[in-house]
Amino acid sequence: MRSLFALVLALVLATGILPCTVYAAEQPRDNASSASASQTDVQGLRDDIQRMKGLVQQMEQNLAFVDTTQSPLKHQFQLEIDMWKTMIGEMERKLNSGKRP
């Protein structure tokens, strides 16, 4: 029983120590590669925003086909569309505020 406990303890300690040594061995990135990664992130965010705008436009088009009366369901769809437009606007503002020279 004690040998099983010792084995489990050794495994726990080994897995706890291993990630620390791997982390310590990592080399920091140079500025050029981090700038390139940053540009990739910015372009990815721009692409995501465009995709989100397209999806919101589809939501608005689908809303036109929902019952003409103001039902709670239709109102909920409109609220969700407004929420997504707000989120997209906030993302665009944050993206554009980082472009300052």
ZADO-1210 file (C-alpha; in nm, 4 decimals, padded with zeros to 6 digits):
<atoms>
<atom x="00.0000" y="00.0000" z="00.0000" code="MET" pos="1"/>
<atom x="00.2832" y="00.2369" z="00.0864" code="ARG" pos="2"/>
<atom x="00.4604" y="00.1639" z="-00.2414" code="SER" pos="3"/>
<atom x="00.1422" y="00.2493" z="-00.4318" code="LEU" pos="4"/>
<atom x="00.1158" y="00.5765" z="-00.2393" code="PHE" pos="5"/>
<atom x="00.4819" y="00.6525" z="-00.3088" code="ALA" pos="6"/>
<atom x="00.4306" y="00.5814" z="-00.6785" code="LEU" pos="7"/>
<atom x="00.1264" y="00.8091" z="-00.7003" code="VAL" pos="8"/>
<atom x="00.3094" y="01.0815" z="-00.5088" code="LEU" pos="9"/>
<atom x="00.6089" y="01.0525" z="-00.7395" code="ALA" pos="10"/>
<atom x="00.3839" y="01.0831" z="-01.0469" code="LEU" pos="11"/>
<atom x="00.2089" y="01.3886" z="-00.9057" code="VAL" pos="12"/>
<atom x="00.5389" y="01.5556" z="-00.8249" code="LEU" pos="13"/>
<atom x="00.6859" y="01.4675" z="-01.1632" code="ALA" pos="14"/>
<atom x="00.3921" y="01.6161" z="-01.3522" code="THR" pos="15"/>
<atom x="00.4021" y="01.9256" z="-01.1363" code="GLY" pos="16"/>
<atom x="00.7719" y="01.9847" z="-01.1961" code="ILE" pos="17"/>
<atom x="00.7791" y="01.9052" z="-01.5672" code="LEU" pos="18"/>
<atom x="00.5625" y="02.1981" z="-01.6841" code="PRO" pos="19"/>
<atom x="00.7749" y="02.4392" z="-01.4797" code="CYS" pos="20"/>
<atom x="01.0951" y="02.3258" z="-01.6455" code="THR" pos="21"/>
<atom x="00.9401" y="02.3401" z="-01.9925" code="VAL" pos="22"/>
<atom x="00.8115" y="02.6904" z="-01.9239" code="TYR" pos="23"/>
<atom x="01.1515" y="02.8048" z="-01.8002" code="ALA" pos="24"/>
<atom x="01.3179" y="02.6675" z="-02.1126" code="ALA" pos="25"/>
<atom x="01.0993" y="02.8703" z="-02.3496" code="GLU" pos="26"/>
<atom x="01.2775" y="03.1407" z="-02.5411" code="GLN" pos="27"/>
<atom x="01.1121" y="03.4829" z="-02.5604" code="PRO" pos="28"/>
<atom x="00.9931" y="03.5893" z="-02.9046" code="ARG" pos="29"/>
<atom x="01.1716" y="03.8661" z="-03.0840" code="ASP" pos="30"/>
<atom x="00.9896" y="04.1903" z="-03.1658" code="ASN" pos="31"/>
<atom x="00.9541" y="04.1108" z="-03.5362" code="ALA" pos="32"/>
<atom x="00.7650" y="03.7875" z="-03.4790" code="SER" pos="33"/>
<atom x="00.5391" y="03.9429" z="-03.2148" code="SER" pos="34"/>
<atom x="00.4615" y="04.2354" z="-03.4490" code="ALA" pos="35"/>
<atom x="00.3778" y="03.9867" z="-03.7226" code="SER" pos="36"/>
<atom x="00.1520" y="03.7968" z="-03.4836" code="ALA" pos="37"/>
<atom x="-00.0138" y="04.1231" z="-03.3856" code="SER" pos="38"/>
<atom x="-00.0840" y="04.2079" z="-03.7514" code="GLN" pos="39"/>
<atom x="-00.2294" y="03.8608" z="-03.8004" code="THR" pos="40"/>
<atom x="-00.4532" y="03.9109" z="-03.4959" code="ASP" pos="41"/>
<atom x="-00.5726" y="04.2484" z="-03.6235" code="VAL" pos="42"/>
<atom x="-00.6530" y="04.1083" z="-03.9667" code="GLN" pos="43"/>
<atom x="-00.8319" y="03.8147" z="-03.8043" code="GLY" pos="44"/>
<atom x="-01.0394" y="04.0563" z="-03.5984" code="LEU" pos="45"/>
<atom x="-01.1283" y="04.2559" z="-03.9095" code="ARG" pos="46"/>
<atom x="-01.2368" y="03.9353" z="-04.0834" code="ASP" pos="47"/>
<atom x="-01.4450" y="03.8332" z="-03.7809" code="ASP" pos="48"/>
<atom x="-01.6181" y="04.1727" z="-03.7743" code="ILE" pos="49"/>
<atom x="-01.7066" y="04.1463" z="-04.1432" code="GLN" pos="50"/>
<atom x="-01.8457" y="03.7961" z="-04.0881" code="ARG" pos="51"/>
<atom x="-02.0492" y="03.9161" z="-03.7898" code="MET" pos="52"/>
<atom x="-02.1919" y="04.2045" z="-03.9949" code="LYS" pos="53"/>
<atom x="-02.3016" y="03.9565" z="-04.2609" code="GLY" pos="54"/>
<atom x="-02.4695" y="03.7364" z="-04.0027" code="LEU" pos="55"/>
<atom x="-02.6525" y="04.0311" z="-03.8460" code="VAL" pos="56"/>
<atom x="-02.7726" y="04.1349" z="-04.1913" code="GLN" pos="57"/>
<atom x="-02.9103" y="03.7834" z="-04.2429" code="GLN" pos="58"/>
<atom x="-03.0812" y="03.8032" z="-03.9036" code="MET" pos="59"/>
<atom x="-03.2472" y="04.1308" z="-04.0062" code="GLU" pos="60"/>
<atom x="-03.3631" y="03.9805" z="-04.3346" code="GLN" pos="61"/>
<atom x="-03.5076" y="03.6783" z="-04.1548" code="ASN" pos="62"/>
<atom x="-03.6838" y="03.9067" z="-03.9070" code="LEU" pos="63"/>
<atom x="-03.8778" y="04.0590" z="-04.1948" code="ALA" pos="64"/>
<atom x="-04.0397" y="03.7184" z="-04.2521" code="PHE" pos="65"/>
<atom x="-04.1560" y="03.6797" z="-03.8915" code="VAL" pos="66"/>
<atom x="-04.5178" y="03.7630" z="-03.8146" code="ASP" pos="67"/>
<atom x="-04.6031" y="04.1270" z="-03.8887" code="THR" pos="68"/>
<atom x="-04.7486" y="04.1861" z="-03.5435" code="THR" pos="69"/>
<atom x="-04.5168" y="04.2829" z="-03.2595" code="GLN" pos="70"/>
<atom x="-04.4961" y="03.9481" z="-03.0810" code="SER" pos="71"/>
<atom x="-04.2635" y="03.8781" z="-02.7897" code="PRO" pos="72"/>
<atom x="-04.0627" y="03.6489" z="-03.0165" code="LEU" pos="73"/>
<atom x="-04.0176" y="03.9184" z="-03.2802" code="LYS" pos="74"/>
<atom x="-03.9226" y="04.1684" z="-03.0105" code="HIS" pos="75"/>
<atom x="-03.6634" y="03.9236" z="-02.8728" code="GLN" pos="76"/>
<atom x="-03.5099" y="03.8831" z="-03.2190" code="PHE" pos="77"/>
<atom x="-03.4886" y="04.2603" z="-03.2564" code="GLN" pos="78"/>
<atom x="-03.3212" y="04.2926" z="-02.9176" code="LEU" pos="79"/>
<atom x="-03.0644" y="04.0308" z="-03.0136" code="GLU" pos="80"/>
<atom x="-02.9920" y="04.2069" z="-03.3431" code="ILE" pos="81"/>
<atom x="-02.9460" y="04.5371" z="-03.1574" code="ASP" pos="82"/>
<atom x="-02.7147" y="04.3681" z="-02.9075" code="MET" pos="83"/>
<atom x="-02.4959" y="04.2233" z="-03.1846" code="TRP" pos="84"/>
<atom x="-02.4800" y="04.5610" z="-03.3604" code="LYS" pos="85"/>
<atom x="-02.3655" y="04.7166" z="-03.0331" code="THR" pos="86"/>
<atom x="-02.0962" y="04.4517" z="-02.9877" code="MET" pos="87"/>
<atom x="-01.9731" y="04.4968" z="-03.3450" code="ILE" pos="88"/>
<atom x="-01.9584" y="04.8738" z="-03.2978" code="GLY" pos="89"/>
<atom x="-01.7565" y="04.8320" z="-02.9786" code="GLU" pos="90"/>
<atom x="-01.5150" y="04.5939" z="-03.1510" code="MET" pos="91"/>
<atom x="-01.4682" y="04.8385" z="-03.4389" code="GLU" pos="92"/>
<atom x="-01.4003" y="05.1271" z="-03.1993" code="ARG" pos="93"/>
<atom x="-01.1379" y="04.9246" z="-03.0147" code="LYS" pos="94"/>
<atom x="-00.9799" y="04.8171" z="-03.3405" code="LEU" pos="95"/>
<atom x="-00.9702" y="05.1725" z="-03.4763" code="ASN" pos="96"/>
<atom x="-00.8372" y="05.3220" z="-03.1513" code="SER" pos="97"/>
<atom x="-00.5267" y="05.1027" z="-03.1872" code="GLY" pos="98"/>
<atom x="-00.4481" y="05.2467" z="-03.5313" code="LYS" pos="99"/>
<atom x="-00.3342" y="05.5868" z="-03.4033" code="ARG" pos="100"/>
<atom x="00.0085" y="05.6913" z="-03.5380" code="PRO" pos="101"/>
</atoms>
